[in-house]
Amino acid sequence: MLVYLAEVAGWLAGIVVAGMALLSRRRPKEEPTPPGNPFEQLRETLSQLRASVASESSEGLRLVEDLGDNPLCTVSVDESIPAVVVTWRRDVTSAQLRFIHEAVLEVIRSRGLSLILGDDTELPTIHTEDQRWIIEDWIPRARAAGVRAAASKSPAACFGRLAVKQIGSYVPWKLRVFDDMPEARHWLQTQAH
C-alpha cells in the first residue's frame, strides 16, 4: 500500500511540475487588434449571434427570421413616437437576449432613433450575467448610438421587476417604468421633442 501511495504521489508531482513548466513558458506577444468601426463590429456580432440563436431551437430560428413576428420578443418601430418598440413575450436564452439587444441597437443606428419603448410585462427575469452584459457592454454602446430616453411597462414577475430596476439604475438616459403601456407611450412621446 505504501509503495502504491508513493507511486501515486510521484505521478502527481510529475503532473504538477509539467503543468508549472507549461505555465511558465512565455506566450508570443499578441498584436493588438486595431480599433475598428463600431458599426462593423455590431454587424459582425449580430451575424454571429444570429447563427447561434438560429441553431438553438425552432423558436430561435423564428426570432432571427422575423423580429416582428415570433414567439419570444418582437422588435418594431413606432413612427408616431418615433421609437424602437420591444415587446417581450417570454423567457429567452442568453444568446437570444443578446441578439435582441444587438438588433435593437442596429435599428436605432440605421433609423437614427433615440427612444426605446418596452413592454416588459411577460419578461420573467434577466439572469445576472446578462444584466452585467447589458450594463457594462450594451448600455455604453446604446448611448454612443444616440439613445436619450426609454419608457417601459413593468414586468408582471417579481424577478423581472428586480432585474429591470437593477439595470435601470445604471442607465445614463431618461428612463421611466410605468404600470401600463399607454402611460409609457405618452411619456415617451413627450421626450421626442
Backbone hydrogen bonds in HBPLUS format (Angstrom, degrees):
<---DONOR---> <-ACCEPTOR-->    atom                        ^
c    i                          cat <-CA-CA->   ^        H-A-AA   ^      H-
h    n   atom  resd res      DA  || num        DHA   H-A  angle D-A-AA Bond
n    s   type  num  typ     dist DA aas  dist angle  dist       angle   num
A0005-LEU N   A0001-MET O   2.97 MM   4  6.27 161.3  2.01 152.3 156.7     1
A0006-ALA N   A0002-LEU O   2.93 MM   4  6.09 153.7  2.00 144.3 151.6     2
A0007-GLU N   A0003-VAL O   2.94 MM   4  6.23 151.5  2.02 148.1 155.7     3
A0008-VAL N   A0004-TYR O   2.96 MM   4  6.28 160.0  2.00 152.0 157.3     4
A0009-ALA N   A0005-LEU O   2.87 MM   4  6.05 160.2  1.91 148.3 154.1     5
A0010-GLY N   A0006-ALA O   2.90 MM   4  6.08 155.8  1.96 143.6 150.4     6
A0011-TRP N   A0007-GLU O   2.85 MM   4  6.09 153.1  1.92 147.0 154.8     7
A0012-LEU N   A0008-VAL O   2.88 MM   4  6.12 162.3  1.92 153.7 157.8     8
A0013-ALA N   A0009-ALA O   2.89 MM   4  6.07 157.7  1.94 147.3 153.9     9
A0014-GLY N   A0010-GLY O   3.01 MM   4  6.20 150.4  2.10 141.4 149.1    10
A0015-ILE N   A0011-TRP O   3.09 MM   4  6.45 150.6  2.18 144.9 152.6    11
A0016-VAL N   A0012-LEU O   2.94 MM   4  6.24 160.9  1.98 153.4 158.4    12
A0017-VAL N   A0013-ALA O   2.94 MM   4  6.17 164.1  1.96 152.0 155.8    13
A0018-ALA N   A0014-GLY O   2.94 MM   4  6.10 163.1  1.97 147.3 152.3    14
A0019-GLY N   A0015-ILE O   2.84 MM   4  6.02 158.0  1.89 149.2 155.7    15
A0020-MET N   A0016-VAL O   2.89 MM   4  6.11 157.7  1.94 150.8 156.8    16
A0021-ALA N   A0017-VAL O   2.98 MM   4  6.20 154.2  2.04 147.3 154.3    17
A0022-LEU N   A0018-ALA O   3.04 MM   4  6.34 155.5  2.10 147.0 153.2    18
A0023-LEU N   A0019-GLY O   2.97 MM   4  6.22 159.8  2.01 150.5 156.0    19
A0024-SER N   A0020-MET O   2.94 MM   4  6.08 144.1  2.07 145.3 154.6    20
A0025-ARG N   A0022-LEU O   3.36 MM   3  5.52 147.1  2.47  99.7 108.5    21
A0040-GLU N   A0037-ASN O   2.99 MM   3  5.27 127.9  2.27 106.8 120.3    22
A0041-GLN N   A0037-ASN O   3.05 MM   4  6.43 157.4  2.11 155.3 162.3    23
A0042-LEU N   A0038-PRO O   2.94 MM   4  6.13 146.9  2.05 136.7 145.7    24
A0043-ARG N   A0039-PHE O   3.05 MM   4  6.28 156.8  2.11 139.8 145.0    25
A0044-GLU N   A0040-GLU O   2.97 MM   4  6.25 155.8  2.03 147.9 154.5    26
A0045-THR N   A0041-GLN O   2.88 MM   4  6.08 164.7  1.90 152.6 156.6    27
A0046-LEU N   A0042-LEU O   2.85 MM   4  6.00 162.5  1.88 152.3 157.5    28
A0047-SER N   A0043-ARG O   2.92 MM   4  6.07 151.9  2.00 141.8 149.4    29
A0048-GLN N   A0044-GLU O   2.98 MM   4  6.26 158.2  2.03 151.0 156.3    30
A0049-LEU N   A0045-THR O   2.89 MM   4  6.12 166.3  1.91 154.7 158.7    31
A0050-ARG N   A0046-LEU O   2.82 MM   4  5.89 151.4  1.90 143.6 152.3    32
A0051-ALA N   A0047-SER O   3.18 MM   4  6.44 158.6  2.23 145.5 149.2    33
A0052-SER N   A0048-GLN O   3.10 MM   4  6.38 161.2  2.14 148.6 153.9    34
A0053-VAL N   A0049-LEU O   2.80 MM   4  5.93 173.4  1.80 161.5 162.8    35
A0054-ALA N   A0050-ARG O   2.95 MM   4  5.98 160.2  1.99 146.7 152.7    36
A0055-SER N   A0051-ALA O   3.22 MM   4  6.32 142.7  2.37 139.0 147.4    37
A0056-GLU N   A0053-VAL O   3.16 MM   3  5.19 148.4  2.27 100.7 110.0    38
A0061-LEU N   A0057-SER O   2.99 MM   4  6.29 153.8  2.06 144.9 152.0    39
A0062-ARG N   A0058-SER O   2.97 MM   4  6.23 155.6  2.03 142.9 149.2    40
A0063-LEU N   A0059-GLU O   2.92 MM   4  6.20 146.9  2.03 143.1 152.6    41
A0064-VAL N   A0060-GLY O   3.06 MM   4  6.41 162.4  2.09 154.7 156.7    42
A0065-GLU N   A0061-LEU O   2.98 MM   4  6.12 145.0  2.11 145.7 156.1    43
A0066-ASP N   A0062-ARG O   2.98 MM   4  6.05 145.3  2.10 144.1 151.5    44
A0069-ASP N   A0066-ASP O   3.29 MM   3  5.53 153.8  2.36 105.9 112.7    45
A0075-VAL N   A0067-LEU O   2.87 MM   8  5.40 149.5  1.97 124.6 134.4    46
A0089-ARG N   A0072-LEU O   2.81 MM  17  5.07 156.6  1.87 148.1 142.9    47
A0074-THR N   A0087-THR O   2.90 MM  13  5.13 154.8  1.96 141.1 143.9    48
A0087-THR N   A0074-THR O   2.89 MM  13  5.13 163.2  1.91 148.1 153.7    49
A0076-SER N   A0085-VAL O   2.93 MM   9  5.16 155.2  2.00 144.7 152.6    50
A0085-VAL N   A0076-SER O   2.74 MM   9  5.16 170.4  1.75 143.5 146.3    51
A0078-ASP N   A0083-ALA O   2.88 MM   5  5.41 162.7  1.91 161.6 166.6    52
A0081-ILE N   A0078-ASP O   3.25 MM   3  5.96 163.1  2.28 116.4 121.1    53
A0083-ALA N   A0078-ASP O   3.04 MM   5  5.41 145.9  2.16 131.9 142.4    54
A0084-VAL N   A0115-LEU O   3.06 MM  31  6.44 160.8  2.09 153.1 149.6    55
A0117-LEU N   A0084-VAL O   2.79 MM  33  6.11 167.0  1.81 167.1 170.3    56
A0086-VAL N   A0117-LEU O   2.83 MM  31  6.27 158.1  1.88 157.0 164.5    57
A0119-ASP N   A0086-VAL O   2.77 MM  33  6.20 161.9  1.80 158.3 163.7    58
A0088-TRP N   A0119-ASP O   3.06 MM  31  6.23 156.5  2.12 155.4 161.2    59
A0097-LEU N   A0093-THR O   2.89 MM   4  6.14 163.2  1.91 154.6 159.0    60
A0098-ARG N   A0094-SER O   2.98 MM   4  6.18 163.6  2.01 152.0 156.2    61
A0099-PHE N   A0095-ALA O   2.86 MM   4  6.01 154.1  1.92 145.3 153.1    62
A0100-ILE N   A0096-GLN O   2.91 MM   4  6.11 163.8  1.94 152.6 156.5    63
A0101-HIS N   A0097-LEU O   2.99 MM   4  6.26 162.7  2.02 149.1 153.8    64
A0102-GLU N   A0098-ARG O   2.87 MM   4  6.05 158.7  1.91 149.4 155.3    65
A0103-ALA N   A0099-PHE O   2.82 MM   4  6.02 154.5  1.88 150.2 157.9    66
A0104-VAL N   A0100-ILE O   2.88 MM   4  6.15 155.3  1.95 150.4 157.0    67
A0105-LEU N   A0101-HIS O   3.01 MM   4  6.25 157.2  2.06 144.4 150.5    68
A0106-GLU N   A0102-GLU O   2.93 MM   4  6.22 150.0  2.02 144.8 153.1    69
A0107-VAL N   A0103-ALA O   2.94 MM   4  6.25 154.1  2.01 149.9 156.6    70
A0108-ILE N   A0104-VAL O   2.91 MM   4  6.18 163.5  1.94 154.1 158.7    71
A0109-ARG N   A0105-LEU O   2.93 MM   4  6.11 166.1  1.95 149.0 152.8    72
A0110-SER N   A0106-GLU O   2.83 MM   4  5.89 170.4  1.84 151.1 154.4    73
A0111-ARG N   A0107-VAL O   2.92 MM   4  5.76 153.8  1.99 147.5 153.3    74
A0112-GLY N   A0108-ILE O   2.94 MM   4  5.61 118.1  2.34 136.1 148.0    75
A0113-LEU N   A0108-ILE O   3.06 MM   5  4.77 141.6  2.21 131.1 138.7    76
A0148-ARG N   A0114-SER O   2.77 MM  34  5.41 170.5  1.78 146.1 145.2    77
A0149-ALA N   A0114-SER O   3.39 MM  35  6.81 152.3  2.47 161.0 162.5    78
A0116-ILE N   A0149-ALA O   3.13 MM  33  6.63 145.5  2.26 139.8 150.2    79
A0151-ALA N   A0116-ILE O   2.95 MM  35  6.47 152.1  2.03 158.2 167.1    80
A0118-GLY N   A0151-ALA O   2.84 MM  33  6.28 160.1  1.88 149.8 156.7    81
A0153-LYS N   A0118-GLY O   2.87 MM  35  6.39 144.1  2.00 152.3 163.5    82
A0120-ASP N   A0153-LYS O   3.24 MM  33  5.55 145.0  2.37 134.5 141.7    83
A0123-LEU N   A0120-ASP O   2.98 MM   3  5.14 166.9  2.00 118.1 120.6    84
A0156-ALA N   A0121-THR O   2.99 MM  35  5.15 171.6  2.00 131.2 129.8    85
A0130-ASP N   A0127-HIS O   2.93 MM   3  5.32 125.2  2.24 109.0 123.8    86
A0131-GLN N   A0127-HIS O   2.86 MM   4  6.19 149.6  1.95 153.3 163.2    87
A0132-ARG N   A0128-THR O   2.95 MM   4  6.22 161.3  1.98 152.8 157.2    88
A0133-TRP N   A0129-GLU O   3.07 MM   4  6.26 153.0  2.14 134.6 141.8    89
A0134-ILE N   A0130-ASP O   2.91 MM   4  6.13 162.7  1.94 149.3 153.4    90
A0135-ILE N   A0131-GLN O   2.91 MM   4  6.14 166.7  1.93 155.5 159.0    91
A0136-GLU N   A0132-ARG O   2.81 MM   4  5.87 172.9  1.81 157.0 159.5    92
A0137-ASP N   A0133-TRP O   2.80 MM   4  5.26 152.6  1.88 139.5 147.5    93
A0138-TRP N   A0133-TRP O   3.14 MM   5  6.55 156.9  2.20 144.0 151.1    94
A0139-ILE N   A0134-ILE O   2.80 MM   5  5.86 163.6  1.83 168.5 167.5    95
A0141-ARG N   A0138-TRP O   3.06 MM   3  5.25 116.8  2.48 102.3 117.9    96
A0142-ALA N   A0138-TRP O   2.81 MM   4  6.05 152.0  1.89 157.7 167.3    97
A0143-ARG N   A0139-ILE O   2.90 MM   4  6.11 159.0  1.94 156.2 161.4    98
A0144-ALA N   A0140-PRO O   3.04 MM   4  6.22 156.8  2.09 139.9 146.3    99
A0145-ALA N   A0141-ARG O   2.93 MM   4  6.12 135.7  2.13 136.0 148.0   100
A0147-VAL N   A0142-ALA O   3.12 MM   5  5.78 170.3  2.13 149.7 146.8   101
A0146-GLY N   A0143-ARG O   2.98 MM   3  5.17 153.0  2.06 103.4 112.1   102
A0174-LYS N   A0148-ARG O   3.24 MM  26  6.38 148.3  2.35 143.5 134.7   103
A0150-ALA N   A0174-LYS O   2.84 MM  24  6.30 142.3  1.98 148.2 160.6   104
A0176-ARG N   A0150-ALA O   3.13 MM  26  6.67 148.6  2.24 145.8 155.2   105
A0152-SER N   A0176-ARG O   3.06 MM  24  6.62 145.1  2.18 150.4 160.4   106
A0178-PHE N   A0152-SER O   2.73 MM  26  6.08 167.9  1.75 163.8 167.5   107
A0154-SER N   A0178-PHE O   2.82 MM  24  5.83 163.2  1.84 175.7 171.4   108
A0161-ARG N   A0157-ALA O   2.97 MM   4  6.32 157.1  2.02 154.9 161.1   109
A0162-LEU N   A0158-CYS O   2.98 MM   4  6.31 158.2  2.03 151.3 157.3   110
A0163-ALA N   A0159-PHE O   2.99 MM   4  6.12 157.4  2.04 141.5 147.4   111
A0164-VAL N   A0160-GLY O   2.96 MM   4  6.17 165.9  1.98 153.8 157.4   112
A0165-LYS N   A0161-ARG O   2.94 MM   4  6.09 158.2  1.98 147.3 153.7   113
A0166-GLN N   A0162-LEU O   2.93 MM   4  6.11 159.5  1.97 147.9 153.5   114
A0167-ILE N   A0163-ALA O   2.97 MM   4  6.20 172.5  1.97 157.4 158.6   115
A0168-GLY N   A0164-VAL O   2.83 MM   4  5.85 159.1  1.88 145.9 153.0   116
A0169-SER N   A0165-LYS O   3.12 MM   4  6.30 133.6  2.34 141.6 151.4   117
A0169-SER N   A0166-GLN O   3.25 MM   3  5.44 138.0  2.44  98.5 109.3   118
A0170-TYR N   A0167-ILE O   2.96 MM   3  5.62 164.7  1.99 121.4 126.4   119
A0171-VAL N   A0168-GLY O   3.29 MM   3  5.19 161.6  2.33 102.3 107.8   120
A0184-ALA N   A0180-ASP O   3.26 MM   4  6.57 161.3  2.30 146.5 152.1   121
A0185-ARG N   A0181-MET O   2.80 MM   4  5.96 169.7  1.81 166.3 167.9   122
A0186-HIS N   A0182-PRO O   2.91 MM   4  6.04 164.4  1.93 147.8 152.4   123
A0187-TRP N   A0183-GLU O   2.95 MM   4  6.16 170.2  1.96 154.9 157.3   124
A0188-LEU N   A0184-ALA O   2.98 MM   4  6.15 161.3  2.01 149.3 155.0   125
A0189-GLN N   A0185-ARG O   2.92 MM   4  6.18 150.6  2.01 149.7 157.8   126
A0190-THR N   A0186-HIS O   3.23 MM   4  6.63 142.7  2.38 144.0 153.3   127
A0190-THR N   A0187-TRP O   3.06 MM   3  5.24 126.8  2.35  98.2 112.0   128
A0191-GLN N   A0188-LEU O   2.96 MM   3  5.09 141.8  2.11 100.8 112.5   129
A0192-ALA N   A0189-GLN O   3.23 MM   3  5.27 159.7  2.27 102.9 109.1   130
